[in-house]
Amino acid sequence: MGYRIHYSLHDGTLSAVVSGKSSRAVAGCIMRDIAVEASREAAVRVMIDLRWLEDRAGIRALISLPGVRVAVVDCDPYDKLADREQLKCFGDPRSALLWLGGDAQSPAGDRKRPTPPGVPVGAQLAIFGG
């Protein structure tokens, strides 16, 4: 099984939900894919949700998007070694969005909201922004 990334853009914040299985070899591909999408969307803030990704070995070390503020969900929020000026780890998306300056009430930060009509049945993990 590989990995899958679901993207949504809401008020300049790109949300990337990564699911599936990772390895040290695949971690670089995941981060490169997210960097390409952030560049394509000209996002100034990125929230990377790793809660659905198995075996996240080495992926945090690769997170580096110059000039972009990045919040990572599913890290130990008390792990100060991972925190840098433009990168911070959070235990939940609401806190991550608040730190990024996004709207904590947006669909990008609420997994309990129903999937919008017209979305394919197999896209339950996707985050849909306005």
Beta strands, then each sheet from edge to edge (+ up, - down):
strand 1: 3-10
strand 2: 13-21
strand 3: 45-54
strand 4: 69-73
strand 5: 87-90
sheet 1: 1+ 2- 3- 4- 5-
end
